[in-house]
Structure formats: structure tokens, C-alpha cells
């Protein structure tokens, strides 16, 4: 598979953010995003947006999970 320049840049961005990440959740999310970026150029372009970060993705996932939490998990 030939990667676009955008895909290559997205992979580099995710690799750098994954190296800086301290927690295993961020690394797992980065791995999933890497798979998506390599298979879909549109996803790679979204990852390259300046406001999109690995930390932001983790925060969005936590916020969404909290919305669906129940009982003692709230």
C-alpha cells in the first residue's frame, strides 16, 4: 500500500505524541488511530488538524464514557 504524504505526516505526528504519552490508554488510542490513518487518507487529514491531539482524543473518550456511566462509575 502506498501512503499519501498526509498519511505519512499523520503517522509521524501520532508517533511523536505516543512517545510523549505517559499512560497506556493514550498509547492504545494512538495505535488505533495509526491503523485508521494508514487505511484511510481522510482520517489522516483529520489527525493533522492543529487542534486534534492524542490528549484531546483521550479527553473526548473519557467525557463520552462519563455520559454513559451509571451507578458508582459516575
PyMOL commands that set and color helices and strands:
alter all, ss='L'
color gray80, all
select helices_A, chain A and resi 5-20+24-39+41-48+54-67+71-73
alter helices_A, ss='H'
color red, helices_A
deselect
rebuild
show_as cartoon
